[in-house]
């Protein structure tokens, strides 16, 4: 009902000389606020301009909440539901992993343990942020970062995001390929009953433990910056 408010034009706080701008605190939101509030503005304007106030505020709110919204909101919500389920699909998380150039295996479909799903979900969401949102995040220069602590924090965040993303989508693939190669060698020598079997077994376990340790580290680093990944 904005057209009624514009047509009848009730004086705002600034016009009434109550504020330097048309912004006021509200006792409904902040009960302990002091000074002139929106509640005071409503009382003053209602007293000075009763007819205009009734039409633009009281009658307009009645029409909006009792006549317009009951019709408009169901249509709006239905449209949003259809668009969300057919076009945007923000609530659907794709767990598929990009094909690994260093390995013959990467998760594309089918059964997957929850422990692995958690990994794929976390890093796929990071990938979405890097591709869609990071280009809009300003990265301060070294000179700016040296002069301002806030700029340094923002620059550090920018490169931390890139570092975590690079590890999962590039470095970890190479590390896992090295583990796979070691496992293949262990399988080969195990069949031949070579003396290397025990040494390769120990090396394979060490490589696997280090890979998992690094993965946990990156998840921890990502969780520390989670609240900065907003759009």
N, CA, C and O of each residue as an XYZ file, in Angstrom:
924
protein
N       0.824     -1.202      0.000
C       0.000      0.000      0.000
C       0.869      1.268      0.000
O       0.482      2.299      0.549
N       2.020      1.171     -0.610
C       2.937      2.303     -0.627
C       2.374      3.506     -1.373
O       2.692      4.650     -1.049
N       1.530      3.241     -2.381
C       1.002      4.366     -3.155
C       0.138      5.273     -2.276
O       0.112      6.486     -2.483
N      -0.574      4.697     -1.291
C      -1.374      5.513     -0.375
C      -0.478      6.388      0.499
O      -0.784      7.553      0.751
N       0.635      5.809      0.957
C       1.548      6.564      1.798
C       2.160      7.721      1.015
O       2.320      8.822      1.543
N       2.502      7.464     -0.253
C       3.080      8.525     -1.074
C       2.032      9.586     -1.418
O       2.321     10.782     -1.416
N       0.816      9.132     -1.712
C      -0.249     10.060     -2.095
C      -0.627     10.986     -0.945
O      -0.787     12.190     -1.140
N      -0.767     10.429      0.244
C      -1.215     11.232      1.381
C      -0.052     11.902      2.126
O      -0.247     12.926      2.781
N       1.112     11.350      2.032
C       2.367     11.886      2.580
C       2.236     12.422      4.006
O       1.950     13.596      4.241
N       2.452     11.528      4.914
C       2.562     11.939      6.313
C       3.986     12.433      6.574
O       4.938     11.824      6.084
N       4.157     13.507      7.325
C       5.506     14.027      7.588
C       6.341     13.020      8.376
O       5.875     12.433      9.352
N       7.575     12.836      7.934
C       8.467     11.912      8.613
C       9.148     12.558      9.799
O       8.958     13.748     10.046
N       9.936     11.799     10.536
C      10.630     12.336     11.714
C      11.490     13.555     11.395
O      11.567     14.490     12.192
N      12.133     13.546     10.233
C      12.983     14.677      9.858
C      12.161     15.934      9.633
O      12.534     17.016     10.086
N      11.027     15.790      8.924
C      10.156     16.942      8.668
C       9.562     17.496      9.964
O       9.331     18.699     10.083
N       9.321     16.632     10.911
C       8.777     17.070     12.189
C       9.841     17.681     13.097
O       9.532     18.211     14.164
N      11.085     17.601     12.666
C      12.174     18.126     13.477
C      12.553     17.238     14.634
O      13.156     17.691     15.606
N      12.195     15.954     14.530
C      12.463     15.025     15.623
C      13.761     14.229     15.437
O      14.258     13.600     16.371
N      14.300     14.272     14.201
C      15.489     13.483     13.912
C      16.219     14.097     12.733
O      15.612     14.790     11.916
N      17.522     13.847     12.639
C      18.309     14.356     11.520
C      18.027     13.588     10.240
O      18.376     14.045      9.152
N      17.403     12.434     10.358
C      17.037     11.630      9.192
C      15.775     10.841      9.533
O      15.340     10.824     10.684
N      15.192     10.193      8.533
C      13.954      9.448      8.765
C      14.261      8.039      9.281
O      13.828      7.041      8.706
N      15.001      7.988     10.350
C      15.323      6.714     11.002
C      15.205      6.896     12.499
O      15.749      7.844     13.064
N      14.491      5.983     13.141
C      14.258      6.072     14.572
C      14.365      4.691     15.219
O      14.176      3.679     14.545
N      14.662      4.640     16.504
C      14.592      3.351     17.220
C      13.142      2.990     17.495
O      12.250      3.826     17.354
N      12.910      1.754     17.884
C      11.561      1.298     18.203
C      11.553      0.622     19.560
O      12.402     -0.223     19.844
N      10.606      0.988     20.389
C      10.502      0.359     21.703
C      10.054     -1.094     21.589
O      10.317     -1.901     22.481
N       9.369     -1.431     20.477
C       8.977     -2.830     20.280
C      10.210     -3.713     20.108
O      10.240     -4.853     20.572
N      11.226     -3.174     19.435
C      12.448     -3.933     19.176
C      13.468     -3.768     20.292
O      14.167     -4.715     20.653
N      13.548     -2.553     20.838
C      14.517     -2.257     21.900
C      13.785     -1.555     23.043
O      13.733     -0.326     23.077
N      13.225     -2.314     23.969
C      12.383     -1.728     25.033
C      13.068     -0.656     25.872
O      12.403      0.250     26.375
N      14.389     -0.743     26.030
C      15.076      0.209     26.900
C      15.660      1.397     26.145
O      16.448      2.157     26.708
N      15.279      1.572     24.853
C      15.831      2.693     24.083
C      15.287      4.017     24.628
O      14.190      4.077     25.184
N      16.080      5.066     24.453
C      15.708      6.381     24.963
C      15.446      7.337     23.810
O      15.866      7.092     22.679
N      14.748      8.426     24.105
C      14.498      9.441     23.102
C      13.262      9.155     22.262
O      12.472      8.262     22.569
N      13.115      9.924     21.208
C      11.963      9.842     20.308
C      12.010      8.537     19.515
O      13.048      8.194     18.949
N      10.900      7.812     19.471
C      10.847      6.509     18.809
C       9.746      6.487     17.751
O       8.975      7.436     17.608
N       9.697      5.382     17.019
C       8.623      5.233     16.022
C       7.254      5.226     16.692
O       6.284      5.704     16.103
N       7.156      4.706     17.886
C       5.875      4.720     18.593
C       5.440      6.161     18.879
O       4.259      6.495     18.777
N       6.416      7.013     19.240
C       6.111      8.431     19.467
C       5.690      9.112     18.164
O       4.792      9.954     18.151
N       6.352      8.732     17.071
C       5.995      9.313     15.759
C       4.558      8.973     15.403
O       3.808      9.847     14.969
N       4.162      7.716     15.579
C       2.788      7.308     15.276
C       1.795      8.104     16.125
O       0.775      8.566     15.615
N       2.088      8.265     17.404
C       1.181      9.018     18.284
C       1.069     10.475     17.831
O      -0.028     11.031     17.802
N       2.179     11.083     17.484
C       2.181     12.494     17.092
C       1.461     12.704     15.770
O       0.634     13.609     15.656
N       1.758     11.892     14.780
C       1.145     12.065     13.459
C      -0.341     11.718     13.504
O      -1.146     12.355     12.825
N      -0.709     10.720     14.295
C      -2.128     10.372     14.436
C      -2.916     11.545     15.020
O      -4.058     11.794     14.634
N      -2.297     12.253     15.944
C      -2.977     13.392     16.578
C      -3.043     14.596     15.637
O      -4.055     15.295     15.601
N      -1.971     14.845     14.875
C      -1.920     16.031     14.020
C      -2.645     15.837     12.688
O      -3.194     16.794     12.142
N      -2.651     14.622     12.163
C      -3.252     14.353     10.846
C      -4.120     13.101     10.945
O      -3.781     12.078     10.350
N      -5.222     13.154     11.674
C      -6.019     11.951     11.950
C      -6.581     11.285     10.700
O      -6.554     10.059     10.603
N      -7.095     12.067      9.729
C      -7.712     11.478      8.544
C      -6.658     10.831      7.664
O      -6.799      9.676      7.262
N      -5.608     11.573      7.366
C      -4.540     11.011      6.531
C      -3.897      9.799      7.194
O      -3.578      8.820      6.519
N      -3.706      9.855      8.493
C      -3.105      8.734      9.204
C      -4.010      7.506      9.123
O      -3.534      6.390      8.916
N      -5.304      7.715      9.285
C      -6.230      6.583      9.252
C      -6.186      5.895      7.887
O      -6.153      4.667      7.807
N      -6.186      6.693      6.811
C      -6.214      6.100      5.462
C      -4.883      5.425      5.126
O      -4.859      4.288      4.655
N      -3.771      6.138      5.372
C      -2.476      5.621      4.920
C      -1.878      4.575      5.856
O      -1.049      3.770      5.432
N      -2.288      4.576      7.119
C      -1.714      3.627      8.065
C      -2.738      2.581      8.515
O      -2.549      1.388      8.277
N      -3.805      3.015      9.155
C      -4.776      2.064      9.705
C      -5.519      1.306      8.614
O      -5.532      0.075      8.619
N      -6.138      2.023      7.678
C      -6.896      1.367      6.611
C      -5.981      0.584      5.688
O      -6.309     -0.522      5.260
N      -4.814      1.176      5.380
C      -3.870      0.494      4.481
C      -3.396     -0.818      5.091
O      -3.299     -1.822      4.385
N      -3.097     -0.830      6.394
C      -2.666     -2.065      7.049
C      -3.785     -3.103      7.066
O      -3.528     -4.296      6.906
N      -5.018     -2.656      7.258
C      -6.142     -3.598      7.254
C      -6.269     -4.267      5.885
O      -6.424     -5.485      5.788
N      -6.202     -3.449      4.827
C      -6.293     -4.008      3.464
C      -5.136     -4.960      3.189
O      -5.327     -6.041      2.631
N      -3.928     -4.548      3.586
C      -2.730     -5.346      3.300
C      -2.770     -6.703      4.008
O      -2.540     -7.742      3.389
N      -3.062     -6.681      5.309
C      -2.955     -7.913      6.098
C      -4.206     -8.791      6.042
O      -4.121    -10.001      6.248
N      -5.363     -8.191      5.766
C      -6.608     -8.966      5.797
C      -7.198     -9.273      4.422
O      -7.988    -10.207      4.285
N      -6.825     -8.502      3.411
C      -7.372     -8.720      2.076
C      -6.308     -9.097      1.053
O      -6.491    -10.036      0.279
N      -5.185     -8.358      1.049
C      -4.178     -8.584      0.014
C      -3.297     -9.793      0.313
O      -3.170    -10.677     -0.534
N      -2.695     -9.854      1.482
C      -1.791    -10.951      1.807
C      -2.449    -12.332      1.763
O      -1.820    -13.270      1.274
N      -3.693    -12.505      2.252
C      -4.310    -13.835      2.170
C      -4.440    -14.364      0.744
O      -4.477    -15.576      0.534
N      -4.509    -13.466     -0.236
C      -4.583    -13.887     -1.636
C      -3.190    -13.975     -2.257
O      -2.867    -14.940     -2.950
N      -2.382    -12.965     -2.002
C      -1.067    -12.861     -2.654
C      -0.059    -13.879     -2.132
O       0.658    -14.496     -2.920
N       0.005    -14.063     -0.807
C       1.033    -14.938     -0.230
C       0.953    -16.395     -0.691
O       1.994    -16.973     -1.001
N      -0.229    -17.018     -0.753
C      -0.271    -18.397     -1.254
C       0.232    -18.514     -2.696
O       0.904    -19.485     -3.045
N      -0.091    -17.529     -3.527
C       0.386    -17.544     -4.918
C       1.903    -17.373     -4.948
O       2.603    -18.084     -5.669
N       2.406    -16.421     -4.157
C       3.848    -16.173     -4.096
C       4.598    -17.398     -3.591
O       5.636    -17.767     -4.140
N       4.071    -18.027     -2.545
C       4.730    -19.201     -1.971
C       4.717    -20.380     -2.946
O       5.693    -21.125     -3.031
N       3.618    -20.550     -3.680
C       3.538    -21.628     -4.668
C       4.549    -21.400     -5.784
O       5.206    -22.339     -6.234
N       4.671    -20.166     -6.225
C       5.645    -19.834     -7.270
C       7.066    -20.107     -6.784
O       7.885    -20.669     -7.510
N       7.347    -19.701     -5.547
C       8.682    -19.917     -4.988
C       8.975    -21.411     -4.860
O      10.098    -21.843     -5.119
N       7.979    -22.203     -4.463
C       8.165    -23.655     -4.331
C       8.496    -24.268     -5.689
O       9.417    -25.078     -5.796
N       7.753    -23.889     -6.721
C       7.972    -24.444     -8.064
C       9.350    -24.077     -8.590
O      10.074    -24.931     -9.101
N       9.711    -22.800     -8.464
C      11.013    -22.346     -8.958
C      12.151    -23.020     -8.183
O      13.163    -23.405     -8.768
N      11.979    -23.159     -6.870
C      13.019    -23.764     -6.043
C      13.239    -25.237     -6.365
O      14.359    -25.740     -6.264
N      12.158    -25.933     -6.756
C      12.268    -27.367     -7.018
C      12.582    -27.700     -8.473
O      12.931    -28.840     -8.783
N      12.465    -26.730     -9.363
C      12.687    -27.025    -10.779
C      13.857    -26.264    -11.396
O      14.470    -26.751    -12.346
N      14.176    -25.088    -10.877
C      15.213    -24.260    -11.502
C      16.391    -24.038    -10.554
O      17.513    -24.453    -10.846
N      16.139    -23.392     -9.431
C      17.251    -23.025     -8.542
C      17.802    -24.220     -7.781
O      19.014    -24.435     -7.759
N      16.924    -25.001     -7.156
C      17.309    -26.226     -6.452
C      18.437    -25.981     -5.431
O      19.368    -26.779     -5.321
N      18.340    -24.875     -4.696
C      19.358    -24.556     -3.695
C      19.421    -25.604     -2.594
O      20.463    -25.774     -1.961
N      18.321    -26.304     -2.359
C      18.273    -27.265     -1.255
C      18.840    -28.621     -1.643
O      18.931    -29.517     -0.804
N      19.219    -28.782     -2.895
C      19.778    -30.048     -3.359
C      21.302    -29.927     -3.410
O      21.838    -29.030     -4.061
N      21.990    -30.830     -2.723
C      23.448    -30.817     -2.710
C      23.984    -31.992     -3.524
O      23.718    -33.149     -3.197
N      24.727    -31.702     -4.566
C      25.314    -32.713     -5.431
C      26.625    -33.186     -4.804
O      27.556    -32.399     -4.634
N      26.693    -34.472     -4.462
C      27.887    -35.015     -3.815
C      28.914    -35.534     -4.807
O      30.020    -35.895     -4.406
N      28.586    -35.580     -6.069
C      29.527    -36.115     -7.059
C      30.837    -35.338     -7.055
O      30.862    -34.119     -6.886
N      31.917    -36.079     -7.244
C      33.245    -35.471     -7.277
C      33.757    -35.391     -8.711
O      33.455    -36.258     -9.530
N      34.532    -34.348     -9.013
C      35.097    -34.256    -10.367
C      36.018    -35.438    -10.626
O      36.615    -35.983     -9.697
N      36.132    -35.828    -11.880
C      36.997    -36.957    -12.219
C      38.435    -36.636    -11.846
O      38.950    -35.555    -12.131
N      39.062    -37.605    -11.203
C      40.433    -37.429    -10.719
C      41.415    -37.814    -11.829
O      41.476    -38.981    -12.216
N      42.183    -36.850    -12.345
C      43.122    -37.169    -13.428
C      44.267    -38.060    -12.971
O      44.979    -38.631    -13.797
N      44.450    -38.183    -11.656
C      45.550    -38.971    -11.123
C      45.113    -40.370    -10.686
O      45.938    -41.170    -10.244
N      43.824    -40.660    -10.808
C      43.325    -41.947    -10.337
C      42.186    -42.421    -11.230
O      41.522    -41.629    -11.898
N      41.980    -43.723    -11.223
C      40.895    -44.282    -12.034
C      39.554    -44.200    -11.309
O      38.518    -44.539    -11.881
N      39.569    -43.743    -10.035
C      38.315    -43.725     -9.263
C      38.045    -42.354     -8.673
O      38.946    -41.684     -8.167
N      36.790    -41.953     -8.749
C      36.279    -40.789     -8.026
C      34.785    -41.007     -7.890
O      34.154    -41.590     -8.772
N      34.220    -40.542     -6.789
C      32.801    -40.804     -6.535
C      31.924    -40.053     -7.522
O      32.003    -38.830     -7.638
N      31.073    -40.813     -8.244
C      30.163    -40.211     -9.214
C      28.705    -40.562     -8.928
O      27.809    -39.762     -9.197
N      28.464    -41.761     -8.383
C      27.099    -42.177     -8.067
C      27.154    -43.431     -7.203
O      28.208    -44.042     -7.029
N      25.976    -43.803     -6.658
C      25.874    -45.054     -5.918
C      26.102    -44.898     -4.421
O      26.154    -43.788     -3.891
N      26.239    -46.049     -3.751
C      26.369    -46.079     -2.299
C      27.621    -45.341     -1.850
O      28.662    -45.379     -2.505
N      27.487    -44.669     -0.714
C      28.617    -43.945     -0.142
C      28.393    -43.840      1.363
O      27.301    -43.482      1.803
N      29.409    -44.145      2.147
C      29.283    -44.041      3.610
C      29.102    -42.594      4.023
O      29.536    -41.669      3.336
N      28.449    -42.422      5.163
C      28.197    -41.071      5.671
C      29.506    -40.321      5.884
O      29.573    -39.118      5.633
N      30.542    -41.009      6.341
C      31.831    -40.354      6.567
C      32.363    -39.716      5.286
O      32.959    -38.639      5.316
N      32.136    -40.399      4.158
C      32.573    -39.848      2.881
C      31.612    -38.769      2.392
O      32.037    -37.770      1.811
N      30.321    -38.971      2.628
C      29.338    -37.960      2.229
C      29.619    -36.618      2.887
O      29.486    -35.564      2.265
N      30.012    -36.674      4.168
C      30.337    -35.438      4.880
C      31.479    -34.701      4.196
O      31.433    -33.483      4.030
N      32.499    -35.445      3.803
C      33.630    -34.845      3.092
C      33.182    -34.189      1.798
O      33.498    -33.029      1.531
N      32.444    -34.945      1.000
C      32.040    -34.442     -0.310
C      31.127    -33.231     -0.180
O      31.233    -32.278     -0.952
N      30.236    -33.272      0.792
C      29.306    -32.153      0.991
C      30.060    -30.882      1.366
O      29.826    -29.820      0.788
N      30.972    -30.996      2.344
C      31.706    -29.831      2.828
C      32.520    -29.185      1.713
O      32.464    -27.972      1.512
N      33.269    -30.000      0.997
C      34.166    -29.423     -0.002
C      33.441    -29.033     -1.286
O      33.894    -28.138     -2.000
N      32.324    -29.689     -1.590
C      31.535    -29.239     -2.739
C      30.898    -27.877     -2.471
O      30.785    -27.048     -3.374
N      30.485    -27.654     -1.226
C      29.946    -26.342     -0.867
C      31.034    -25.279     -0.945
O      30.783    -24.162     -1.397
N      32.241    -25.623     -0.506
C      33.364    -24.691     -0.645
C      33.620    -24.392     -2.116
O      33.897    -23.250     -2.484
N      33.528    -25.412     -2.951
C      33.733    -25.228     -4.386
C      32.691    -24.273     -4.974
O      33.015    -23.430     -5.812
N      31.441    -24.411     -4.531
C      30.392    -23.494     -4.988
C      30.729    -22.062     -4.608
O      30.547    -21.140     -5.404
N      31.223    -21.880     -3.386
C      31.564    -20.531     -2.933
C      32.711    -19.958     -3.755
O      32.664    -18.802     -4.175
N      33.739    -20.767     -3.981
C      34.907    -20.289     -4.735
C      34.525    -19.898     -6.155
O      35.017    -18.899     -6.679
N      33.656    -20.674     -6.776
C      33.278    -20.397     -8.159
C      32.279    -19.249     -8.285
O      32.354    -18.462     -9.228
N      31.349    -19.150     -7.342
C      30.254    -18.189     -7.491
C      30.404    -16.913     -6.660
O      29.915    -15.855     -7.055
N      31.076    -17.011     -5.513
C      31.118    -15.871     -4.602
C      32.507    -15.260     -4.424
O      32.632    -14.045     -4.277
N      33.540    -16.083     -4.434
C      34.886    -15.561     -4.206
C      35.290    -14.483     -5.209
O      35.978    -13.539     -4.819
N      34.891    -14.578     -6.503
C      35.239    -13.502     -7.438
C      34.705    -12.133     -7.017
O      35.231    -11.106     -7.445
N      33.657    -12.112     -6.177
C      33.091    -10.848     -5.713
C      33.706    -10.382     -4.398
O      33.385     -9.298     -3.910
N      34.594    -11.203     -3.821
C      35.226    -10.847     -2.551
C      36.519    -10.100     -2.826
O      37.417    -10.615     -3.493
N      36.608     -8.884     -2.310
C      37.792     -8.057     -2.559
C      38.999     -8.607     -1.818
O      38.922     -8.920     -0.630
N      40.114     -8.723     -2.532
C      41.361     -9.170     -1.927
C      42.308     -7.979     -1.825
O      42.825     -7.521     -2.844
N      42.543     -7.472     -0.631
C      43.450     -6.329     -0.467
C      44.865     -6.667     -0.923
O      45.292     -7.820     -0.873
N      45.572     -5.654     -1.361
C      46.964     -5.828     -1.767
C      47.850     -5.988     -0.532
O      47.410     -5.764      0.595
N      49.110     -6.380     -0.763
C      50.042     -6.514      0.349
C      50.251     -5.167      1.049
O      50.378     -5.100      2.272
N      50.283     -4.095      0.245
C      50.476     -2.757      0.814
C      49.298     -2.378      1.715
O      49.492     -1.840      2.805
N      48.075     -2.661      1.253
C      46.892     -2.359      2.060
C      46.884     -3.182      3.341
O      46.549     -2.679      4.413
N      47.256     -4.455      3.219
C      47.261     -5.348      4.382
C      48.300     -4.905      5.409
O      48.093     -5.068      6.612
N      49.423     -4.343      4.938
C      50.475     -3.910      5.859
C      50.062     -2.689      6.668
O      50.585     -2.460      7.759
N      49.136     -1.910      6.145
C      48.727     -0.662      6.795
C      47.495     -0.823      7.679
O      47.259      0.001      8.562
N      46.695     -1.886      7.448
C      45.424     -2.000      8.149
C      45.185     -3.446      8.571
O      45.250     -4.358      7.747
N      44.905     -3.652      9.866
C      44.695     -5.004     10.385
C      43.470     -5.660      9.763
O      43.470     -6.865      9.507
N      42.416     -4.867      9.516
C      41.216     -5.414      8.902
C      41.475     -5.894      7.493
O      40.982     -6.943      7.080
N      42.260     -5.112      6.750
C      42.621     -5.508      5.386
C      43.479     -6.771      5.398
O      43.320     -7.644      4.545
N      44.392     -6.865      6.374
C      45.232     -8.071      6.479
C      44.375     -9.295      6.750
O      44.593    -10.356      6.164
N      43.392     -9.147      7.645
C      42.501    -10.261      7.965
C      41.725    -10.702      6.727
O      41.544    -11.898      6.495
N      41.268     -9.734      5.934
C      40.509    -10.065      4.735
C      41.396    -10.737      3.690
O      40.965    -11.669      3.011
N      42.633    -10.263      3.563
C      43.564    -10.882      2.609
C      43.901    -12.310      3.041
O      43.941    -13.225      2.219
N      44.146    -12.487      4.352
C      44.445    -13.828      4.864
C      43.272    -14.776      4.612
O      43.476    -15.930      4.236
N      42.049    -14.293      4.818
C      40.861    -15.111      4.581
C      40.790    -15.532      3.122
O      40.516    -16.693      2.819
N      41.036    -14.593      2.223
C      40.957    -14.864      0.775
C      41.899    -16.012      0.395
O      41.505    -16.946     -0.302
N      43.141    -15.927      0.861
C      44.112    -16.949      0.480
C      43.922    -18.249      1.257
O      44.311    -19.315      0.780
N      43.331    -18.174      2.442
C      43.010    -19.397      3.184
C      41.936    -20.193      2.447
O      42.016    -21.419      2.358
N      40.943    -19.501      1.926
C      39.898    -20.162      1.145
C      40.513    -20.857     -0.066
O      40.201    -22.014     -0.349
N      41.380    -20.155     -0.772
C      42.021    -20.735     -1.954
C      42.912    -21.919     -1.597
O      42.967    -22.906     -2.330
N      43.611    -21.815     -0.463
C      44.520    -22.892     -0.059
C      43.750    -24.172      0.260
O      44.140    -25.257     -0.171
N      42.667    -24.045      1.008
C      41.862    -25.220      1.354
C      41.245    -25.831      0.096
O      41.228    -27.051     -0.072
N      40.745    -24.976     -0.774
C      40.127    -25.440     -2.017
C      41.151    -26.162     -2.886
O      40.858    -27.222     -3.441
N      42.341    -25.600     -3.007
C      43.392    -26.209     -3.829
C      43.802    -27.563     -3.271
O      44.040    -28.508     -4.022
N      43.884    -27.651     -1.934
C      44.303    -28.929     -1.368
C      43.313    -30.033     -1.723
O      43.717    -31.108     -2.165
N      42.016    -29.776     -1.532
C      41.048    -30.837     -1.783
C      40.949    -31.200     -3.251
O      40.918    -32.381     -3.595
N      40.901    -30.212     -4.117
C      40.632    -30.483     -5.521
C      41.891    -30.726     -6.356
O      41.789    -31.108     -7.522
N      43.074    -30.512     -5.777
C      44.305    -30.773     -6.524
C      45.289    -31.617     -5.707
O      45.573    -32.763     -6.055
N      45.803    -31.042     -4.624
C      46.876    -31.703     -3.875
C      46.450    -33.041     -3.291
O      47.215    -34.004     -3.341
N      45.247    -33.119     -2.740
C      44.816    -34.364     -2.104
C      44.690    -35.493     -3.119
O      44.879    -36.663     -2.784
N      44.370    -35.138     -4.358
C      44.245    -36.159     -5.401
C      45.609    -36.786     -5.698
O      45.715    -37.993     -5.917
N      46.643    -35.952     -5.703
C      47.995    -36.457     -5.932
C      48.443    -37.320     -4.757
O      49.048    -38.375     -4.945
N      48.138    -36.860     -3.535
C      48.512    -37.622     -2.344
C      47.788    -38.965     -2.307
O      48.381    -39.981     -1.946
N      46.525    -38.973     -2.675
C      45.780    -40.225     -2.654
C      46.288    -41.173     -3.732
O      46.303    -42.389     -3.540
N      46.704    -40.614     -4.868
C      47.265    -41.453     -5.934
C      48.545    -42.132     -5.450
O      48.779    -43.298     -5.767
N      49.377    -41.419     -4.685
C      50.593    -42.017     -4.145
C      50.248    -43.165     -3.199
O      50.920    -44.196     -3.194
N      49.197    -42.980     -2.399
C      48.743    -44.052     -1.508
C      48.253    -45.249     -2.315
O      48.568    -46.391     -1.980
N      47.487    -44.998     -3.373
C      46.998    -46.087     -4.220
C      48.149    -46.856     -4.853
O      48.113    -48.083     -4.938
N      49.175    -46.125     -5.298
C      50.336    -46.792     -5.904
C      51.028    -47.687     -4.890
O      51.434    -48.806     -5.204
N      51.157    -47.178     -3.669
C      51.786    -47.973     -2.613
C      50.950    -49.212     -2.314
O      51.499    -50.294     -2.105
N      49.657    -49.066     -2.292
C      48.776    -50.196     -2.038
C      48.879    -51.230     -3.150
O      48.849    -52.433     -2.889
N      49.000    -50.768     -4.382
C      49.142    -51.695     -5.513
C      50.445    -52.472     -5.417
O      50.481    -53.675     -5.676
N      51.539    -51.763     -5.035
C      52.827    -52.448     -4.891
C      52.764    -53.482     -3.768
O      53.311    -54.580     -3.876
N      52.072    -53.093     -2.675
C      51.930    -54.030     -1.559
C      51.173    -55.282     -1.988
O      51.540    -56.394     -1.608
N      50.123    -55.103     -2.773
C      49.355    -56.254     -3.253
C      50.215    -57.159     -4.114
O      50.141    -58.384     -4.023
N      51.037    -56.534     -4.957
C      51.890    -57.324     -5.852
C      52.925    -58.133     -5.064
O      53.096    -59.326     -5.311
N      53.622    -57.483     -4.109
C      54.670    -58.195     -3.366
C      54.066    -59.191     -2.393
O      54.692    -60.194     -2.051
N      52.864    -58.917     -1.953
C      52.191    -59.842     -1.029
C      51.905    -61.165     -1.726
O      52.031    -62.237     -1.134
N      51.519    -61.068     -2.990
C      51.244    -62.291     -3.762
C      52.519    -63.092     -3.988
O      52.520    -64.323     -3.991
N      53.607    -62.344     -4.178
C      54.881    -63.031     -4.443
C      55.613    -63.407     -3.150
O      56.686    -64.008     -3.190
N      55.033    -63.054     -2.026
C      55.613    -63.331     -0.703
C      57.003    -62.730     -0.556
O      57.910    -63.348      0.001
N      57.153    -61.511     -1.068
C      58.441    -60.822     -1.000
C      58.688    -60.294      0.405
O      57.754    -60.101      1.183
N      59.956    -60.063      0.718
C      60.333    -59.531      2.031
C      59.885    -58.078      2.197
O      59.832    -57.558      3.311
N      59.567    -57.440      1.092
C      59.131    -56.044      1.154
C      57.721    -55.897      1.710
O      57.298    -54.788      2.037
N      57.011    -56.975      1.818
C      55.596    -56.903      2.178
C      55.356    -56.109      3.455
O      54.514    -55.212      3.481
N      56.086    -56.433      4.505
C      55.865    -55.763      5.791
C      56.215    -54.285      5.720
O      55.496    -53.448      6.265
N      57.325    -53.959      5.045
C      57.736    -52.556      4.926
C      56.706    -51.747      4.152
O      56.374    -50.625      4.533
N      56.205    -52.316      3.070
C      55.204    -51.615      2.273
C      53.892    -51.474      3.042
O      53.183    -50.476      2.912
N      53.584    -52.496      3.848
C      52.365    -52.410      4.675
C      52.468    -51.233      5.654
O      51.526    -50.455      5.805
N      53.620    -51.119      6.312
C      53.820    -50.008      7.245
C      53.759    -48.658      6.521
O      53.135    -47.713      7.005
N      54.411    -48.579      5.358
C      54.413    -47.336      4.580
C      52.997    -46.974      4.128
O      52.598    -45.810      4.167
N      52.257    -47.976      3.705
C      50.886    -47.738      3.252
C      50.027    -47.205      4.387
O      49.241    -46.277      4.193
N      50.172    -47.787      5.570
C      49.404    -47.326      6.728
C      49.800    -45.900      7.118
O      48.945    -45.089      7.473
N      51.086    -45.603      7.051
C      51.559    -44.255      7.373
C      51.006    -43.231      6.384
O      50.593    -42.139      6.776
N      51.000    -43.589      5.106
C      50.484    -42.679      4.079
C      48.986    -42.454      4.259
O      48.493    -41.339      4.093
N      48.272    -43.516      4.596
C      46.831    -43.388      4.808
C      46.541    -42.529      6.037
O      45.652    -41.678      6.011
N      47.296    -42.758      7.113
C      47.101    -41.965      8.325
C      47.395    -40.493      8.071
O      46.673    -39.617      8.547
N      48.461    -40.226      7.318
C      48.821    -38.842      7.032
C      47.759    -38.172      6.154
O      47.443    -36.996      6.333
N      47.217    -38.933      5.209
C      46.151    -38.391      4.352
C      44.918    -38.046      5.195
O      44.319    -36.987      5.006
N      44.542    -38.912      6.103
C      43.388    -38.655      6.951
C      43.658    -37.498      7.915
O      42.777    -36.677      8.175
N      44.881    -37.442      8.441
C      45.244    -36.333      9.332
C      45.149    -34.995      8.598
O      44.628    -34.016      9.133
N      45.657    -34.969      7.370
C      45.605    -33.738      6.582
C      44.172    -33.367      6.241
O      43.819    -32.188      6.235
N      43.351    -34.359      5.958
C      41.943    -34.105      5.673
C      41.243    -33.493      6.875
O      40.497    -32.522      6.743
N      41.489    -34.071      8.056
C      40.897    -33.528      9.285
C      41.378    -32.099      9.538
O      40.607    -31.246      9.978
N      42.648    -31.846      9.257
C      43.197    -30.500      9.443
C      42.472    -29.495      8.548
O      42.115    -28.404      8.990
N      42.260    -29.874      7.291
C      41.615    -28.963      6.345
C      40.153    -28.726      6.715
O      39.635    -27.622      6.547
N      39.493    -29.767      7.217
C      38.109    -29.592      7.671
C      38.079    -28.607      8.843
O      37.212    -27.736      8.911
N      39.032    -28.755      9.757
C      39.111    -27.839     10.894
C      39.359    -26.405     10.449
O      38.745    -25.473     10.970
N      40.256    -26.228      9.489
C      40.538    -24.884      8.979
C      39.311    -24.292      8.282
O      39.027    -23.100      8.392
N      38.605    -25.148      7.574
C      37.400    -24.674      6.890
C      36.324    -24.268      7.890
O      35.625    -23.277      7.678
N      36.182    -25.024      8.979
C      35.183    -24.690      9.989
C      35.508    -23.359     10.679
O      34.602    -22.642     11.103
N      36.799    -23.032     10.790
C      37.182    -21.770     11.427
C      36.755    -20.556     10.607
O      36.513    -19.483     11.159
N      36.662    -20.727      9.284
C      36.287    -19.593      8.432
C      34.851    -19.726      7.916
O      34.416    -18.936      7.078
N      34.119    -20.721      8.413
C      32.776    -21.006      7.921
C      31.880    -19.779      7.924
O      31.155    -19.543      6.958
N      31.918    -18.997      8.989
C      31.000    -17.861      9.104
C      31.336    -16.718      8.144
O      30.550    -15.784      7.982
N      32.504    -16.798      7.513
C      32.867    -15.783      6.518
C      32.413    -16.171      5.112
O      32.547    -15.380      4.178
N      31.885    -17.368      4.958
C      31.480    -17.838      3.623
C      30.004    -17.515      3.375
O      29.203    -18.409      3.101
N      29.660    -16.251      3.471
C      28.275    -15.862      3.255
C      28.196    -15.037      1.971
O      29.182    -14.468      1.504
N      26.987    -14.999      1.425
C      26.817    -14.326      0.138
C      26.034    -13.040      0.302
O      25.791    -12.335     -0.678
